[in-house]
Amino acid sequence: MEPFPWWSEEHRKLAEDVEKFVEENGYIAAETMWLRKVPWELVKKVGEKRWFGVSVPKEYGGLGLGVTGACIVAEGLAKLGNIGLIYDTTMFGGVHQILEFGSEEQKRRWLPRIAKGEILGAITITEPYVGSDVFSIETRAKLVGNEYIVNGKKRFISNAGIASIYLTYARTSDKPEDVAAYRHLTALVIEKGTPGFTIEKINELCGWDGVYNG
């Protein structure tokens, strides 16, 4: 992995560690992909290094190496197949949105656990009838008291079943002015086990062996 001029010494060291990790664990990745199994051993190892939280500030249990650090890890783990896909999905389906837009309570509740690999994330956008057209999402969420009641169905969700938190996009307004400004959607964090929240495993996607899809 060639270093870029803006990399810090920590980024360079991280890249070296990632390359070494890839060399030492290629056989595990190959075996789990061949057997179509979730690479839990690699998830544990990545968590022990806190790479799931490489972009998370140290105050929340991460390494504090920003997006550059996350890209270094993502590029390296991509060589190992399924663990790379699980890593990317967790970064998009938990870390980034919570870090950028979550409340202080949400950050302290989930980011330290994600950083250590104790929980994985998923992002739920794609739906049966609108595909990945975010603007046209049909899932609805209605605020009742202090809670949202969510009704809808998602499809082709990576990490479905193995993730503990699901960043779920839902329609919360039909006002023309909100729709025109893309303010008609809200991202909600739904935890696995929430009453009424069910997961159905469907066939794996081509090239995503060992990554659950639902």
MARDREN-362751 format. One record per residue (C-alpha): residue number from 1; x, y, z. Coordinates in pm, 1 decimal. Example, Ala and Ser with C-alpha at 12.3 -4.5 7.8 and 13.67 -1.06 7.14 Angstrom:
! residues 2
<torfi num="1" u="1230.0" v="-450.0" w="780.0"/>
<torfi num="2" u="1367.0" v="-106.0" w="714.0"/>
This chain:
! residues 214
<torfi num="1" u="0.0" v="0.0" w="0.0"/>
<torfi num="2" u="164.0" v="322.1" w="-118.6"/>
<torfi num="3" u="154.8" v="608.7" w="136.4"/>
<torfi num="4" u="10.4" v="946.5" w="40.0"/>
<torfi num="5" u="181.0" v="1278.4" w="125.0"/>
<torfi num="6" u="-81.6" v="1376.6" w="382.5"/>
<torfi num="7" u="-47.6" v="1057.2" w="586.6"/>
<torfi num="8" u="78.3" v="1097.5" w="940.5"/>
<torfi num="9" u="327.4" v="859.1" w="1095.8"/>
<torfi num="10" u="32.2" v="686.3" w="1263.5"/>
<torfi num="11" u="-131.4" v="630.8" w="925.0"/>
<torfi num="12" u="189.1" v="479.3" w="787.9"/>
<torfi num="13" u="216.9" v="247.1" w="1086.4"/>
<torfi num="14" u="-148.4" v="149.3" w="1047.1"/>
<torfi num="15" u="-93.8" v="61.6" w="679.9"/>
<torfi num="16" u="199.5" v="-161.1" w="774.7"/>
<torfi num="17" u="-9.1" v="-335.7" w="1040.8"/>
<torfi num="18" u="-295.8" v="-390.0" w="797.9"/>
<torfi num="19" u="-68.0" v="-539.4" w="532.0"/>
<torfi num="20" u="82.1" v="-775.7" w="788.9"/>
<torfi num="21" u="-266.7" v="-873.4" w="907.2"/>
<torfi num="22" u="-374.3" v="-953.3" w="550.8"/>
<torfi num="23" u="-67.7" v="-1170.0" w="491.0"/>
<torfi num="24" u="-119.0" v="-1364.1" w="814.1"/>
<torfi num="25" u="-494.0" v="-1422.3" w="782.0"/>
<torfi num="26" u="-550.3" v="-1491.7" w="414.5"/>
<torfi num="27" u="-604.1" v="-1862.0" w="477.7"/>
<torfi num="28" u="-886.7" v="-1794.1" w="725.2"/>
<torfi num="29" u="-1063.1" v="-1564.9" w="479.5"/>
<torfi num="30" u="-1029.1" v="-1817.7" w="197.5"/>
<torfi num="31" u="-1168.3" v="-2098.9" w="411.1"/>
<torfi num="32" u="-1470.9" v="-1904.0" w="535.4"/>
<torfi num="33" u="-1555.2" v="-1783.6" w="185.2"/>
<torfi num="34" u="-1526.2" v="-2136.2" w="46.7"/>
<torfi num="35" u="-1753.1" v="-2267.9" w="322.4"/>
<torfi num="36" u="-1980.1" v="-1960.3" w="299.6"/>
<torfi num="37" u="-1944.0" v="-1888.3" w="668.3"/>
<torfi num="38" u="-1931.4" v="-1560.0" w="855.5"/>
<torfi num="39" u="-1562.0" v="-1498.9" w="939.6"/>
<torfi num="40" u="-1620.0" v="-1454.4" w="1312.0"/>
<torfi num="41" u="-1255.5" v="-1523.0" w="1392.9"/>
<torfi num="42" u="-1150.8" v="-1232.6" w="1171.5"/>
<torfi num="43" u="-1425.9" v="-1010.4" w="1313.2"/>
<torfi num="44" u="-1283.2" v="-1078.1" w="1658.6"/>
<torfi num="45" u="-926.9" v="-1004.4" w="1547.4"/>
<torfi num="46" u="-1025.2" v="-680.0" w="1374.6"/>
<torfi num="47" u="-1219.7" v="-580.7" w="1685.8"/>
<torfi num="48" u="-923.1" v="-650.0" w="1911.7"/>
<torfi num="49" u="-722.3" v="-404.0" w="1704.4"/>
<torfi num="50" u="-1012.4" v="-154.6" w="1729.5"/>
<torfi num="51" u="-1010.6" v="-111.5" w="1353.7"/>
<torfi num="52" u="-1390.9" v="-96.1" w="1343.7"/>
<torfi num="53" u="-1341.4" v="228.7" w="1530.6"/>
<torfi num="54" u="-1034.4" v="353.1" w="1346.5"/>
<torfi num="55" u="-1215.5" v="676.4" w="1252.4"/>
<torfi num="56" u="-1380.7" v="711.5" w="1593.4"/>
<torfi num="57" u="-1225.1" v="967.6" w="1832.0"/>
<torfi num="58" u="-1028.8" v="821.1" w="2120.9"/>
<torfi num="59" u="-1279.0" v="959.5" w="2370.9"/>
<torfi num="60" u="-1532.3" v="710.2" w="2232.4"/>
<torfi num="61" u="-1293.3" v="415.6" w="2232.0"/>
<torfi num="62" u="-1159.8" v="450.1" w="1878.4"/>
<torfi num="63" u="-816.1" v="515.4" w="1731.5"/>
<torfi num="64" u="-890.0" v="869.4" w="1615.7"/>
<torfi num="65" u="-732.4" v="829.7" w="1271.1"/>
<torfi num="66" u="-1022.8" v="976.1" w="1077.1"/>
<torfi num="67" u="-1154.4" v="886.6" w="734.4"/>
<torfi num="68" u="-800.2" v="833.6" w="606.5"/>
<torfi num="69" u="-749.0" v="561.1" w="865.4"/>
<torfi num="70" u="-1080.4" v="399.9" w="773.6"/>
<torfi num="71" u="-983.6" v="397.9" w="404.6"/>
<torfi num="72" u="-648.8" v="235.7" w="483.9"/>
<torfi num="73" u="-818.4" v="-45.8" w="674.4"/>
<torfi num="74" u="-1094.7" v="-84.4" w="414.7"/>
<torfi num="75" u="-845.5" v="-112.0" w="128.3"/>
<torfi num="76" u="-642.3" v="-371.9" w="312.9"/>
<torfi num="77" u="-931.0" v="-586.2" w="434.9"/>
<torfi num="78" u="-1083.5" v="-583.3" w="85.5"/>
<torfi num="79" u="-810.4" v="-831.6" w="-6.7"/>
<torfi num="80" u="-961.4" v="-1075.6" w="243.5"/>
<torfi num="81" u="-1308.4" v="-1074.6" w="88.6"/>
<torfi num="82" u="-1596.4" v="-1118.0" w="331.2"/>
<torfi num="83" u="-1440.2" v="-949.4" w="635.8"/>
<torfi num="84" u="-1375.9" v="-645.6" w="417.0"/>
<torfi num="85" u="-1741.8" v="-632.2" w="316.6"/>
<torfi num="86" u="-1857.0" v="-672.9" w="677.0"/>
<torfi num="87" u="-1617.7" v="-396.2" w="780.7"/>
<torfi num="88" u="-1739.9" v="-156.4" w="511.3"/>
<torfi num="89" u="-2104.2" v="-224.0" w="592.6"/>
<torfi num="90" u="-2046.8" v="-153.9" w="962.0"/>
<torfi num="91" u="-1863.8" v="169.4" w="879.5"/>
<torfi num="92" u="-2150.7" v="288.2" w="657.2"/>
<torfi num="93" u="-2425.5" v="139.2" w="872.9"/>
<torfi num="94" u="-2326.7" v="267.2" w="1210.5"/>
<torfi num="95" u="-2001.8" v="446.4" w="1268.4"/>
<torfi num="96" u="-2017.0" v="738.7" w="1025.8"/>
<torfi num="97" u="-2377.9" v="847.1" w="1077.5"/>
<torfi num="98" u="-2368.9" v="812.5" w="1455.5"/>
<torfi num="99" u="-2037.9" v="995.6" w="1471.9"/>
<torfi num="100" u="-2152.7" v="1282.4" w="1250.8"/>
<torfi num="101" u="-2519.0" v="1316.2" w="1345.5"/>
<torfi num="102" u="-2582.0" v="1114.6" w="1661.8"/>
<torfi num="103" u="-2646.6" v="1257.7" w="2005.8"/>
<torfi num="104" u="-2384.5" v="1238.1" w="2278.2"/>
<torfi num="105" u="-2584.5" v="959.0" w="2440.7"/>
<torfi num="106" u="-2591.6" v="758.7" w="2116.9"/>
<torfi num="107" u="-2219.0" v="804.9" w="2060.8"/>
<torfi num="108" u="-2129.3" v="679.6" w="2407.4"/>
<torfi num="109" u="-2380.2" v="397.3" w="2387.5"/>
<torfi num="110" u="-2272.4" v="243.4" w="2057.7"/>
<torfi num="111" u="-1936.9" v="370.5" w="1930.3"/>
<torfi num="112" u="-1713.4" v="206.1" w="2196.1"/>
<torfi num="113" u="-1881.3" v="-130.6" w="2136.4"/>
<torfi num="114" u="-1855.3" v="-98.6" w="1758.6"/>
<torfi num="115" u="-1488.7" v="-0.2" w="1786.9"/>
<torfi num="116" u="-1412.2" v="-322.8" w="1975.0"/>
<torfi num="117" u="-1614.0" v="-536.6" w="1734.4"/>
<torfi num="118" u="-1865.2" v="-630.9" w="2002.8"/>
<torfi num="119" u="-2149.3" v="-525.1" w="1773.8"/>
<torfi num="120" u="-2178.1" v="-482.6" w="1396.9"/>
<torfi num="121" u="-2393.0" v="-241.9" w="1200.1"/>
<torfi num="122" u="-2608.8" v="-244.7" w="887.8"/>
<torfi num="123" u="-2762.5" v="26.8" w="674.3"/>
<torfi num="124" u="-3120.1" v="-35.4" w="560.6"/>
<torfi num="125" u="-3220.0" v="166.5" w="256.5"/>
<torfi num="126" u="-3308.2" v="-74.3" w="-27.3"/>
<torfi num="127" u="-3673.6" v="-178.4" w="-49.3"/>
<torfi num="128" u="-3870.2" v="-436.6" w="-253.2"/>
<torfi num="129" u="-4058.9" v="-186.5" w="-469.4"/>
<torfi num="130" u="-3827.6" v="114.5" w="-498.7"/>
<torfi num="131" u="-3485.9" v="-50.1" w="-490.0"/>
<torfi num="132" u="-3212.7" v="187.3" w="-374.3"/>
<torfi num="133" u="-3399.8" v="501.2" w="-480.9"/>
<torfi num="134" u="-3366.6" v="678.1" w="-145.9"/>
<torfi num="135" u="-3596.3" v="963.4" w="-246.8"/>
<torfi num="136" u="-3886.6" v="720.8" w="-299.6"/>
<torfi num="137" u="-3853.0" v="516.6" w="21.6"/>
<torfi num="138" u="-4191.6" v="380.8" w="131.3"/>
<torfi num="139" u="-4108.8" v="271.0" w="487.1"/>
<torfi num="140" u="-4277.5" v="512.5" w="725.3"/>
<torfi num="141" u="-4199.4" v="627.3" w="1078.1"/>
<torfi num="142" u="-4449.2" v="814.8" w="1295.2"/>
<torfi num="143" u="-4351.0" v="991.1" w="1614.9"/>
<torfi num="144" u="-4579.1" v="883.7" w="1899.0"/>
<torfi num="145" u="-4481.3" v="1043.9" w="2226.9"/>
<torfi num="146" u="-4106.4" v="993.2" w="2258.5"/>
<torfi num="147" u="-4088.8" v="693.7" w="2025.1"/>
<torfi num="148" u="-4113.3" v="629.1" w="1653.7"/>
<torfi num="149" u="-4347.5" v="361.3" w="1522.5"/>
<torfi num="150" u="-4190.2" v="220.6" w="1205.5"/>
<torfi num="151" u="-4376.5" v="27.1" w="936.2"/>
<torfi num="152" u="-4215.7" v="-106.2" w="621.8"/>
<torfi num="153" u="-3996.5" v="-367.2" w="461.3"/>
<torfi num="154" u="-3636.6" v="-358.9" w="342.7"/>
<torfi num="155" u="-3456.4" v="-593.8" w="104.2"/>
<torfi num="156" u="-3097.3" v="-689.5" w="14.3"/>
<torfi num="157" u="-2957.4" v="-566.3" w="345.4"/>
<torfi num="158" u="-2596.3" v="-671.1" w="401.1"/>
<torfi num="159" u="-2507.7" v="-791.8" w="753.4"/>
<torfi num="160" u="-2876.2" v="-871.6" w="813.0"/>
<torfi num="161" u="-2898.7" v="-1100.1" w="1113.0"/>
<torfi num="162" u="-2540.5" v="-1060.2" w="1232.2"/>
<torfi num="163" u="-2565.1" v="-684.3" w="1289.6"/>
<torfi num="164" u="-2689.9" v="-552.9" w="1622.6"/>
<torfi num="165" u="-2788.9" v="-204.6" w="1505.5"/>
<torfi num="166" u="-2968.3" v="-112.6" w="1182.8"/>
<torfi num="167" u="-2951.2" v="242.7" w="1052.4"/>
<torfi num="168" u="-3297.2" v="254.7" w="898.4"/>
<torfi num="169" u="-3414.2" v="525.9" w="661.4"/>
<torfi num="170" u="-3786.2" v="600.3" w="675.6"/>
<torfi num="171" u="-4030.1" v="861.0" w="547.6"/>
<torfi num="172" u="-4141.1" v="1096.9" w="824.9"/>
<torfi num="173" u="-4310.0" v="1372.4" w="623.1"/>
<torfi num="174" u="-4523.5" v="1413.8" w="311.6"/>
<torfi num="175" u="-4515.1" v="1793.0" w="307.7"/>
<torfi num="176" u="-4421.9" v="1913.0" w="-43.5"/>
<torfi num="177" u="-4165.6" v="2157.6" w="94.5"/>
<torfi num="178" u="-3996.3" v="1878.7" w="293.9"/>
<torfi num="179" u="-3994.6" v="1641.1" w="-2.6"/>
<torfi num="180" u="-3852.0" v="1909.9" w="-231.8"/>
<torfi num="181" u="-3567.9" v="1973.3" w="14.6"/>
<torfi num="182" u="-3510.2" v="1601.9" w="90.3"/>
<torfi num="183" u="-3619.2" v="1660.8" w="450.0"/>
<torfi num="184" u="-3893.3" v="1398.4" w="432.0"/>
<torfi num="185" u="-3660.6" v="1119.3" w="544.3"/>
<torfi num="186" u="-3516.9" v="1035.2" w="885.3"/>
<torfi num="187" u="-3245.3" v="785.5" w="979.1"/>
<torfi num="188" u="-3335.3" v="581.2" w="1285.8"/>
<torfi num="189" u="-3114.6" v="338.1" w="1476.7"/>
<torfi num="190" u="-3313.1" v="19.7" w="1536.7"/>
<torfi num="191" u="-3160.5" v="-241.8" w="1763.1"/>
<torfi num="192" u="-3188.2" v="-610.8" w="1692.5"/>
<torfi num="193" u="-3453.9" v="-756.2" w="1919.7"/>
<torfi num="194" u="-3678.7" v="-450.2" w="1910.5"/>
<torfi num="195" u="-4044.5" v="-567.9" w="1930.3"/>
<torfi num="196" u="-4190.5" v="-602.3" w="1580.9"/>
<torfi num="197" u="-3849.8" v="-598.6" w="1410.7"/>
<torfi num="198" u="-3795.0" v="-923.6" w="1220.7"/>
<torfi num="199" u="-3518.1" v="-1048.6" w="992.2"/>
<torfi num="200" u="-3545.9" v="-1304.1" w="713.7"/>
<torfi num="201" u="-3231.7" v="-1440.5" w="551.8"/>
<torfi num="202" u="-3238.0" v="-1455.3" w="171.4"/>
<torfi num="203" u="-2991.3" v="-1584.6" w="-84.1"/>
<torfi num="204" u="-2638.8" v="-1444.8" w="-79.9"/>
<torfi num="205" u="-2539.4" v="-1189.5" w="-339.3"/>
<torfi num="206" u="-2288.5" v="-1294.2" w="-604.1"/>
<torfi num="207" u="-1936.6" v="-1234.7" w="-474.1"/>
<torfi num="208" u="-2054.2" v="-1180.4" w="-116.2"/>
<torfi num="209" u="-1992.8" v="-1533.2" w="11.7"/>
<torfi num="210" u="-2013.8" v="-1550.2" w="389.1"/>
<torfi num="211" u="-2189.6" v="-1213.8" w="420.6"/>
<torfi num="212" u="-2549.7" v="-1243.2" w="537.2"/>
<torfi num="213" u="-2816.4" v="-1081.2" w="323.1"/>
<torfi num="214" u="-3177.0" v="-1027.0" w="425.6"/>
